[in-house]
Amino acid sequence: MPLNVLKTKQGSPSASSASDPNTAANASSKNVVDTDDIDENDESGQSILLGIISQLKPGCDLSRITLPTFILEKKSMLERITNQLQFPDILLNAHDEKDDLQRFVEVVKWYLSGWHIAPKAVKKPLNPVLGEFFTCYWDLPNKQQAFYFSEQTSHHPPKSSYFYMIPESNIRVDGTTIPKSRFLGNSTAAMMEGLTVLQFLDIKDSNGKPEKYTLSQPNMYARGILFGKMRIELGDHMIIKSSKYKVDVEFKTKGFISGTYDAIEGIVKDHAGNEFYEISGKWNDVMYIKDLRNKTPKSVLFDTNLATPLKPLVRPLDEQGEFESRKLWKKVTDALANRDHTIATDEKFAIEDNQRDIAKKRLKDNSQFHPKLFRPAKNPDDDLEFYIYKDIPSEASHEDQIRAILEIAPVLPGQQFTEKFIVPGHEKHEVQKQVKKGAT
């Protein structure tokens, strides 16, 4: 099957951009301010927060606390993860770079490029419900396509598993986001314990395996929830490693008296400790790189002010499943877009109550939840707890890889759900293994 049969046309009108999950609500005017950019901590909102906070103690877990809807972003965490994937041109450049060290630097640039994509106001994404999933794709400038699948694979603690691939460029990303929320007095924190694994499938390491990078995440802090101006800070450390190089990028938080907001600092080293580059600047402004070997002046690594993210495309709502993020949260996000927090709260509670009923039924039936798109890792050396259930061999042709990706779940406009969709991912994985075994 030729690749162009598998693809949609560039800019297909049947798909919607991920930048606007509430097209109907916002279509009346191009000048409407996005409610994600509005801080709504007015007197009534502040009193709601204070009522919740009065019941908390510093260091306690916020994952079981219901927060007011006025601090919610109009997208699920499963969709928000795609913010990190909206500069594919940098990733493609990294893959094409022949020098190992420069390729590592390009990977660092790519991973740093997406953190500034966020609402202007202090907002948190919707907490995905167990079994919720989100799919999307990109039509890339090089005429290739990228595909993304994600699913909430655990609820307590919350774990969002995801898979991203540009098959024709031999690029694959697997990952898990595990935010653990804490109340810290005048701040809340999301301690990010997940991991991203990037592979260049056609570039082999010394062991003959695809070149691999592991990338951790900085923690996120919402400051000023009791007094002062509310703002978001990224803090602590982001560690990126390959088989040859590593960098520990420190995201510096502002002190009470001194310091500045949003600064980063890190040194690119090899595993013997030899230093090559210094990374500095601000993660939401301009980031710089300096070659430590020849003492040249620093130069711009990435300027967020000049960057234009490439938003993913999403299938229309009428093609989406019941537990697909945009369809599941549609009434909530519509209400948030209209700043109707009473309806948003009622609809959010309805979704959460339904989840409790489903959990009670599982308990009564003595059954367990199993993800549909992901399966548990079995190799003790695996970096992640869950992987996409579909086996996509790195040595397979690009056409076969794309075909396998499109069989995971509907991702392109016009694709239909099949009866296999509801089968747990680990069962589908085992069937695939048996079929492959029988064919050899």
N, C-alpha and C positions, 0 to 999 in steps of 0.2 A: 504493500500500500504506500503510495507516495506521501511524503511528509505534508505537502500542501493540502491533501485531503483531510488530514487530521487537524489542521489548524482552522481557526476562525479568521475572518478578514480583519486586517488592521483597523482599529477604531470601530469595531462592530457596534451599531446602535443598540443591539439587544443586551449589551452588558453595561453595567453602571460602574462609575469610578468609585474606588474605596474612599475617596475624599468626601463623599456626600452620601451617607447612609439614609438620609431623609429627603430624598429628591422631591417628593410630593409636597412636603411641608415647606421646603425652601424655594420652590420653583417660581413663586409669585414675584420675587424681586431678586436681582443679582446683587443688590446693595444690602440685603439683610445681614445683620451681624450674626455670626455663628455663636450660638449660646455656649459652646464649649470655651469660648474666649471671654465669657462674662463671669466675674467673681460675684457670687450671689450670697455672700455672707452678711446679709442685712440683719436687723435686730431680731427678727423671727428666726432666721437661720442660725444666728449666733446662739440664741437661747436653746435651740434644738441640740446644737453641738455641746453646749454647756451641760444640758441635761444628760447626754450620753457620757460625757467625760466625767461627770460627778460620780459615776458608778465604776470608774476605772482606777487602776493603780499603775504607776510607771512600770513598764516592762511586760505588761499583760498582753495576751494574744488578742488581736482585733478581728481575726478571721470569723469569729462567731458573733460579732457585733453588727447590727443593722445600722448602716450609716444613712443620713438624710440624702435624698435624691439630688439636692441642688449641688452636691459636689461630684456628681457622676458625669463622666464623659459619655457621648452618644455612640460608643462602640464597646464591644466585648474585648477582654484581654486577648482572646484568640485572634482578633483582627488587629489589635494594637501591635502585636508582635511584628506585623508586616512593616511597621515603621523602620525596622532595622534592615529591610530588604529593598529600600526604595532608591538605592544608587547602584543598580546593577552594572553600570558602565565602569565603575571603579573595580568591581569584582571581576569583570571580563578583562580589564587591563591587567589585573593581578595574575590571572590565569595565563595571559599571553606573555608575561614577563619571563625572560629566560634566566636571569640572574637570581639565585636563591634568596639572597639578602634583600634585593629590591622587591622581589615578589612578597616577602614577608612584610616589608614596609607598606606595600600596597594593600595587603590584607588588613593591617592595622588602620590604615586610612579608611578603608571600607567600613570597618566595624565602628570606628569613631564617628562616621558621617551621619548616622541616623538618629543619634540621641537627642538632637535639637528638635525633632519633629514631635510636637506635643501641643495641646491646647495652650493658649496664652494665659488662661486662668488656671487656678489649682483645681484639677479634676482627676479623678481616678477612673480607670475603665471598669465596666461592669464585670462582676465576678461570674465567670462561666459556670453553668450548672453541669452536673455530671453527665457525660455523654453528648454535650453540646459540641458541634463541629463547625468549621468555617473553611471554605475553599475559595481560591481566587487564582488569577493568572496575570501575566504581563505580556504585552506585545512589545518586544524589545526593538530598539533602533536598528539592530543588526539583522532584523527580520526573523530572529528566533523567538521562542516563547519560554517563559519561566512559569512553573507551577508550584502552588502552595496548598498544603493540607494541614489542618490542625484539629485537635480534639482535646476535650477536658478528660484526662485519664484518671484523675483522682480529685476528690472534693475536700477531704480532711486528711492530710494537708492538700491544698489546691495545687494541682500539677497540670500544666498545659503542654502537651507534646506537639511537635510540628516537624514538617518535612518540606523542603524546598529544593527544586532542581531545575537547572538549565541543561537539559540532556545533550543538546547539540554542541555545547561548549564543555561538556564533561565536568560540570560543577554540581556538587550536591551538599546540602546543609541539613543536618538533623539536630534537634534540640529539645530541651525541656525548660520551661519557665516555672520556678517554684517560689512565689512571693510569700514571705512570712511576715505578717504585719505586727507591729508593736507600737504601743502608746508610750511616749517618752516625755510627758508633761506638756510643754507648749508645742510639741512636734509629734507627728506619727512617722513611722519608718516602715518601708517595705524592704526587708532583707532578702535579696535576690540570690537564691541558692542554686539556680539552674545552670545549665551549660549548653553552649552551642558548639557543634562539631562540623567544621568545614572540610570538604575533601575535593581535591583536584584529581579526578579519577584517572586521567591519562598521564599524570606526572607521578612516577614511581620513586619511593624512597629507597634506602640502601637494602631494605628487606624485600623489595619488589612489590610493596603494597602502595595504594594510592597515598599521595602526600596529604597529611592531615594536620589541621590546626584545631586546638581547643580554645574556646573563648568564654571567659566568665563575664559577669555583669556587675556594674556598680550598684550600690544600694540607693534607694530613693527616699527622700525625706520631705515631708510637708511641714513647713515651719509656720509659726504664728497662728496656730489654730485657737489659742486662748486670747492672746493680745498681740498687737503689732500687725503688720501687713502679711497676709498669707503668701507664701511663695514655695516653689519646688527647688530642692537642691539634690544633685547627685553627689554621693560621697563614697569614701573608702577606696577599694581597689578593683581594677579590671585587669585580669591576667590573660595574656595571649601567648600560646606556646606552639611551636612546631618541633620537628625532630632536631632542628639545628639552632633555632633562635627562640627568644622569649622577651616579653616586655611586661612590666608591672606598671600600669598607668594609675597613678593616684588621682582620684577626684577629690579636690580639697574643698572642705566646707568652711564657711566664714566663721571666724571666732567671734566672741561677744564684743571684743574691743578692737582687734586688728584683723588683717586678712582681707581677702576679696572673694566675691562670689564666683563660682563656676570655673575656677582654675583647674588645670590638669598638669601633670608632670610625670614623665616616665623615661626610662633609658632602654633602648634596644640593645640586647646583649646576645652573645652565643652562650652555650651551656658551660663554657669554661670561664665565663665572667668577663670576656673581652667586650668593651663598650664600643658601639658604632654610631648610634644616633640618639639625640635628645628630643623628646616630644614635649611641647609646652603650649600655652595659650588658654583659650576657653572653649569648652565643649559646645557651647551654644553661640559662638561668635567666630573667631579666627583661631585656628590651630596651626602651630609652627613645627618645623623640623630643622635640626642642626646637626651637621656631620661632625662628630667628635674626633675624627681621625685627621682632618686637615684644618680644623679650627676656622672654617668658613662661617660667614654670618648665617643666621637662621633664615629660612625661607618659608613661604606659606605651604602648609601641608593640605589644609582644607578650609575654605571660607564658607561658612553656613549662609552668609548674607547673599552670596552669588549662586548658591546651589538651588537647583530645581528638582525636587523629588519626583520620581516616576511612580505615580499611584497605581496600585493593582486594579484589575477589572473583576467585577463580580457578576455572577448570573442573576437575572431578574428574580424578584421575589416570588413570582408565581411559579417558578421552577424549583424553588428551594424546599427542603424538607422541614418537618415540624421542629426539629432540634437544631436547625441551621441558624447561626448566630443572628443574622439580620432579621430573619422571619420570626424567630423566637422572641426577640426583644423589640419588635416593631412598635407595639403600642407604647412601650416605655420610652423609646427614643423619639417617637412622634410627640409625646407629651413633654419631654425635655426640650425639644425644639421649639415648642410653643410656650415654654416656661410655666407649664401647668404641673406643679410638683405634687398636687393632690392626686391627680390621675396617674402620674408617673409612679408614685408610691403605691397606689392601689394595684396597678398592673404588675409592679415588681413583686409585691407580696403574693399575688396570684401565682406567678411563676414559681416562687420559692415554696409556697404551700403545696403546689402540685409535685414538686420535687420531694417534699416530705412524705406525701402520699405514696409516691413510687418507692421510696426507701422503705416505708412500712410494709408495702406489698412484697418487696424482696425479702424482708425479714420473715414475714409470714410464710412465704413459699420456700424459705431456706435456700434462696438463690443468691448469686453474687453478680455484681456488675462486671461486664467485660467490654472494653473499648471495641468499636467496630472498625476503626481505621488503623489502629496501632496494636502491636502485640508485645508482650513482655520480652525483655532481653534474656537470653539464656547463657551467653558466654560470660564468665566472670570477669573477663578482660574488657567487656563492653564499657563505653564511657557513659551510656545513658540507660535509664530503666525501661524505656519504651522506644520502639522503632516502628516505622510504617510497616504494615503487615506484608505488603507486596515485595517480593524479591525482585530487585532491578539490577541485574549483573552489570558490573562496570565494563565487562568485555562485550556486552551485547551491542548490536547496531543501534544507532540513534532512533531509527524507526521502531525497533522492538521496544526500546526504552520508553518512547512516547506512548506506544500502544499500552504498555503495562501501567504507566502513570494514569492514563485515561480510564483504566479499569478499576482504579482504587475507589473512586466515587465521582459523581458529576462535578466537573470543574469548569467546563466550557459551556456557553449558551447552547441549548438544544439537547444536551445530554440528559438521559433519563435514568432514574433509579432502577436497579434490577432487584430480583428477589434475594440475591446474594448480599445486598447491602446490610441487611439486619443480622447477618451471621457474624458472631464475634471474630475480631481480627485474628486471634491466635488460632482459631479453627480454620479460617481461610488460609492462613500461613501453612498449617500442617497439610491441608489438601494440596496446596501448590507444591510442597516438598514431595509428596507422594507421586503427583503427576510427573514432576521432574525426574524422580527416581525411576519411575516406570518407563520413561522415554529413553533412559540411558542403557 
